Amino acid sequence: MSTTVGGLIDRVFREYLEPMDYLNSYTVVADGAGFAADATTITFNGDLLSQEEEDAMDAGAIIECEQELMRCTALDTVNNQVTVVRGVQGTTAAEHLAGKVIKISPTFTRKAVFDSIVDQIENLYPTLFAVDTQSFTSGTGYSTIGTYDAPGTHNYLVAPLKALSQYTDWSAGSDQTGLKYQGVAVEMIDLPNPFTYTDSGGTERTITYTSGPDVVHALQFVGISAGHTVYVTFKKKFIPPTLESTTLASVGLESEYEPIIMTGVAAHLVAGRDINLVDASYITDQLEAAAYPVGSSNTIRNSLLQYQQLLIQQARTNLRSKYPEPVQLNSINYPS
């Protein structure tokens, strides 16, 4: 299983988009020849290319390094160098280190796969949702979730699923026989973003979210005295990743959601494309390995989407059985 978005991208290529016997022509940035975001000359390893593949990098060709696409303007086969225009087709010029792969005229670009993964993650909600459990100290009135100086991603919270109060705190060496957990009724309200309030010290503070849902959340506890530790489990929207290094855990993705994302990305990228025989056969083999046969009446794209819906329904059933919807009365959630 993947741990980062970059790992998930690699898995999409490995399992759906790039059969092992049909890879794009590629080379790597030569040893000691990494280049900055403003460089226009790239030194590559010529030993990895045939003469025909090297000629394919001549003027007009598109090459890819990580998520950046570059247009070739001149080729020096003696010194294994290519002159390029940086950051074309909506990509961003960036530094690339020695050893990074350079693909020549890739069929599926890494940027397209990354963007499709972001779209697929955002589209999982509300059918599926992330779960976030946080601890609070019960008090009187409403308490904002998050602080003015570190708002975090609390604006992605949707609603409380359950809340438990620890009436006797654990402590080192203590007798835990009196420990008791009890369900707590909680209410979460939506406040305008930004939201200004006065803290307990009388100082005016403002919470502001600059990305994500345009809302600030506050929480109120019902039927419990102040000062107790309360653990609240929230339903939460998935957080769109911005970097390949973003971990799937921070996004809110469970490992079982990875196949859902991968099949959605594959369906998205092959839609409207004349799929060559090798790719079509490879994707068909992957679906059949998952015990989902591709019938002659189904296109590759439709089969991928149907398989994705099957995976989503399975994940949704598991999620609803683990986190049933709480009973709500007058906007207050009561644990089920």
Sequence and secondary structure as in RCSB ss.txt:
>XXXX:A:sequence
MSTTVGGLIDRVFREYLEPMDYLNSYTVVADGAGFAADATTITFNGDLLSQEEEDAMDAGAIIECEQELMRCTAL
DTVNNQVTVVRGVQGTTAAEHLAGKVIKISPTFTRKAVFDSIVDQIENLYPTLFAVDTQSFTSGTGYSTIGTYDA
PGTHNYLVAPLKALSQYTDWSAGSDQTGLKYQGVAVEMIDLPNPFTYTDSGGTERTITYTSGPDVVHALQFVGIS
AGHTVYVTFKKKFIPPTLESTTLASVGLESEYEPIIMTGVAAHLVAGRDINLVDASYITDQLEAAAYPVGSSNTI
RNSLLQYQQLLIQQARTNLRSKYPEPVQLNSINYPS
>XXXX:A:secstr
  SBHHHHHHHHIIIII  TTS   EEEB TT  B TT  EEEB GGGS HHHHHTTSTT EEEETTEEEEEEEE
ETTTTEEEEE S TT     B TT EEEES SS HHHHHHHHHHHHHHHTTTS EEEEEEEE  SS EESSBTTB
 TTGGGEEEEEEEEEESS   TT   TT  EEE EEEEEEE SSEEEE TTS EEEE   SSSS EEEEEEES  
TT EEEEEEEE      STT BHHHHT  GGGHHHHHHHHHHHHHTTS   HHHHHHHHHHHHHTT    TTS H
HHHHHHHHHHHHHHHHHHHHHHS   EEETTEEE  
